[in-house]
Amino acid sequence: MRSSLFFAVLLVALALGALFVVARSRTKPLEPVRGTVTLLGDSLNVGVERYLPKTLPGWRVVADDIVGRSTPEGIAELRAGRPPLSSHVVVSLGTNDSPTAVDSFRANVARVLQLIGPNRCVAWATIWRDGASSDAFNDVLRVAARTNRRLRIVEWAKMVESNPDLLAPDGLHGSERGYLERAQAVTDATVGCTPAQTVSSR
């Protein structure tokens, strides 16, 4: 009786073990993390968060994005050591700043880059608001990119100018397609930059 019970238990255990092996063999192995990207920005960064896993497969995304955040508020986050920065940083700041404060924005861009550090790649999107490209602010970003190899510009304003359908009805945020295309542009800027190549050309 005991012998029969022992063999029955043994057979059940062997069957369960076989099922476990088969289940494991059918499980897709975890893809190694290719990199980590840190997001620091406003609602426009919030909009791309859900698309980045699709456009940046295998990358870990760390987001610190707040609706309505201004550039000085972003600087305060960086000064406080938030968020933890990875080798690639995606910035979306400037849309909520005063549009006439161009000199302040120029100084703030320099401060953001200083706090992020010289050995990280930075992707920063140009600004569209009030129904038009914010040319003065965007010129600040483009000039900074010409003198800092670590800074890559995501030409959101030009994208919207070429295709207004990328905007939501409020004329400020992205449509579903707009956020997807912005996420792809962010991805292109991110993977196109290697931290070892980000030494400033100044």
C-alpha positions as CSV (number, residue, x, y, z in Angstrom):
1,M,0.0,0.0,0.0
2,R,2.7,2.4,1.0
3,S,4.8,1.4,-2.0
4,S,1.9,2.1,-4.4
5,L,1.3,5.5,-2.7
6,F,5.0,6.4,-3.0
7,F,5.1,5.6,-6.7
8,A,1.8,7.6,-7.3
9,V,3.3,10.6,-5.6
10,L,6.6,10.2,-7.5
11,L,4.7,10.0,-10.8
12,V,2.8,13.2,-10.0
13,A,6.0,15.0,-9.1
14,L,7.7,13.9,-12.3
15,A,4.7,15.0,-14.4
16,L,4.7,18.4,-12.7
17,G,8.4,18.7,-13.2
18,A,8.0,18.0,-16.9
19,L,5.3,20.6,-17.2
20,F,7.5,23.2,-15.5
21,V,10.4,22.4,-17.9
22,V,8.1,22.7,-21.0
23,A,6.6,26.0,-19.7
24,R,10.1,27.4,-19.1
25,S,11.2,26.4,-22.6
26,R,8.2,28.2,-24.1
27,T,8.8,31.4,-22.1
28,K,10.6,34.1,-24.2
29,P,13.9,35.0,-22.6
30,L,14.1,38.4,-21.2
31,E,15.7,40.9,-23.6
32,P,18.8,42.6,-22.2
33,V,18.4,46.2,-21.4
34,R,20.1,48.2,-24.2
35,G,20.2,51.5,-22.4
36,T,18.4,53.8,-20.0
37,V,16.8,57.1,-21.0
38,T,15.8,59.7,-18.4
39,L,12.9,62.1,-19.2
40,L,12.8,65.6,-17.5
41,G,10.0,67.8,-18.7
42,D,6.5,69.0,-19.0
43,S,3.2,67.7,-20.4
44,L,4.7,67.2,-23.9
45,N,7.2,64.8,-22.4
46,V,4.3,63.1,-20.6
47,G,2.6,62.6,-24.0
48,V,5.5,60.6,-25.4
49,E,6.1,58.4,-22.4
50,R,3.7,55.7,-23.5
51,Y,5.2,55.5,-27.0
52,L,8.9,55.3,-26.1
53,P,8.7,51.5,-25.2
54,K,7.6,51.0,-28.8
55,T,10.2,53.3,-30.4
56,L,13.0,52.4,-28.0
57,P,12.5,48.7,-27.5
58,G,14.8,47.2,-24.9
59,W,15.5,50.5,-23.2
60,R,14.5,51.4,-19.7
61,V,12.6,54.7,-19.4
62,V,12.8,56.8,-16.2
63,A,10.3,59.6,-16.3
64,D,10.2,62.8,-14.2
65,D,7.6,64.8,-16.2
66,I,5.1,67.3,-14.7
67,V,2.3,69.1,-16.5
68,G,3.0,72.8,-16.6
69,R,6.6,72.6,-15.5
70,S,8.8,75.6,-16.4
71,T,12.5,75.6,-17.1
72,P,13.4,77.0,-13.7
73,E,11.3,74.2,-12.1
74,G,13.2,71.7,-14.1
75,I,16.5,73.2,-12.9
76,A,15.2,72.9,-9.3
77,E,14.7,69.2,-9.9
78,L,18.2,68.7,-11.2
79,R,19.7,70.7,-8.3
80,A,17.8,68.5,-5.9
81,G,19.3,65.4,-7.6
82,R,16.0,64.3,-9.2
83,P,15.6,62.3,-11.3
84,P,18.6,60.0,-11.2
85,L,20.3,60.7,-14.6
86,S,21.2,58.1,-17.1
87,S,23.5,58.4,-20.1
88,H,20.7,59.8,-22.2
89,V,18.4,62.6,-21.0
90,V,15.3,63.8,-22.9
91,V,14.3,67.4,-22.0
92,S,11.1,69.2,-22.8
93,L,11.2,72.6,-21.1
94,G,10.5,76.1,-22.3
95,T,6.8,75.9,-23.3
96,N,5.6,77.1,-19.9
97,D,8.2,79.9,-19.6
98,S,7.4,83.6,-20.4
99,P,7.7,83.9,-24.2
100,T,9.5,87.3,-23.8
101,A,12.1,86.0,-21.3
102,V,14.6,85.0,-24.0
103,D,17.7,86.0,-22.1
104,S,16.5,84.0,-19.1
105,F,15.8,81.0,-21.2
106,R,19.3,81.2,-22.7
107,A,20.8,81.2,-19.2
108,N,18.5,78.4,-18.1
109,V,19.5,76.2,-21.0
110,A,23.1,76.6,-20.2
111,R,22.3,75.8,-16.5
112,V,20.4,72.7,-17.5
113,L,23.3,71.4,-19.6
114,Q,25.7,72.2,-16.8
115,L,23.7,70.3,-14.2
116,I,23.2,67.3,-16.5
117,G,27.0,67.2,-17.1
118,P,29.3,67.0,-20.1
119,N,29.3,63.2,-20.5
120,R,25.6,62.6,-21.2
121,C,23.5,62.9,-24.3
122,V,20.7,65.4,-24.2
123,A,17.7,65.5,-26.6
124,W,15.7,68.7,-26.3
125,A,12.6,69.5,-28.3
126,T,11.9,72.8,-30.0
127,I,8.8,74.7,-28.9
128,W,5.5,75.3,-30.6
129,R,2.9,77.4,-28.7
130,D,0.3,80.1,-29.3
131,G,-0.3,78.8,-32.8
132,A,3.3,79.3,-34.0
133,S,6.9,78.2,-33.6
134,S,8.6,79.9,-30.7
135,D,11.5,81.1,-32.9
136,A,13.4,83.1,-30.3
137,F,13.5,80.2,-27.9
138,N,14.2,77.6,-30.6
139,D,17.1,79.7,-31.9
140,V,18.6,79.6,-28.4
141,L,18.4,75.8,-28.5
142,R,19.9,75.5,-32.0
143,V,22.8,77.9,-31.1
144,A,23.5,75.8,-28.0
145,A,23.5,72.6,-30.1
146,R,26.1,74.1,-32.4
147,T,28.5,74.6,-29.6
148,N,27.6,71.5,-27.5
149,R,27.9,68.1,-29.2
150,R,26.0,66.5,-26.4
151,L,22.8,68.4,-27.3
152,R,20.6,67.0,-30.0
153,I,17.6,69.0,-31.2
154,V,14.2,67.3,-31.7
155,E,12.6,69.6,-34.3
156,W,9.1,69.4,-33.0
157,A,8.2,73.0,-34.2
158,K,9.3,72.2,-37.8
159,M,7.4,68.9,-37.7
160,V,4.2,70.7,-36.6
161,E,4.7,73.4,-39.2
162,S,4.9,70.8,-41.9
163,N,1.9,68.8,-40.6
164,P,-0.6,70.6,-38.3
165,D,-2.4,67.3,-37.8
166,L,0.4,66.4,-35.3
167,L,-1.3,68.8,-32.9
168,A,-4.3,68.1,-30.7
169,P,-7.3,70.5,-31.0
170,D,-5.9,72.7,-28.3
171,G,-3.0,73.7,-30.7
172,L,-0.4,73.0,-28.1
173,H,-0.2,69.3,-27.3
174,G,0.3,66.5,-29.6
175,S,-2.4,64.3,-31.2
176,E,-2.0,60.6,-30.9
177,R,-0.1,60.5,-34.2
178,G,1.8,63.6,-33.1
179,Y,3.1,62.1,-29.9
180,L,4.0,58.9,-31.7
181,E,6.1,60.9,-34.3
182,R,7.6,63.0,-31.6
183,A,8.6,59.9,-29.7
184,Q,10.2,58.6,-32.9
185,A,12.1,61.9,-33.3
186,V,13.2,61.6,-29.7
187,T,14.4,58.1,-30.3
188,D,16.4,59.1,-33.4
189,A,18.1,61.9,-31.4
190,T,18.8,59.5,-28.5
191,V,20.2,56.5,-30.4
192,G,22.2,58.9,-32.6
193,C,24.3,60.1,-29.7
194,T,27.0,58.2,-27.9
195,P,28.0,59.6,-24.5
196,A,31.7,59.1,-25.3
197,Q,31.3,61.6,-28.2
198,T,29.7,64.4,-26.2
199,V,32.7,66.5,-25.4
200,S,31.8,70.1,-25.9
201,S,33.3,71.7,-29.0
202,R,33.9,75.0,-27.1
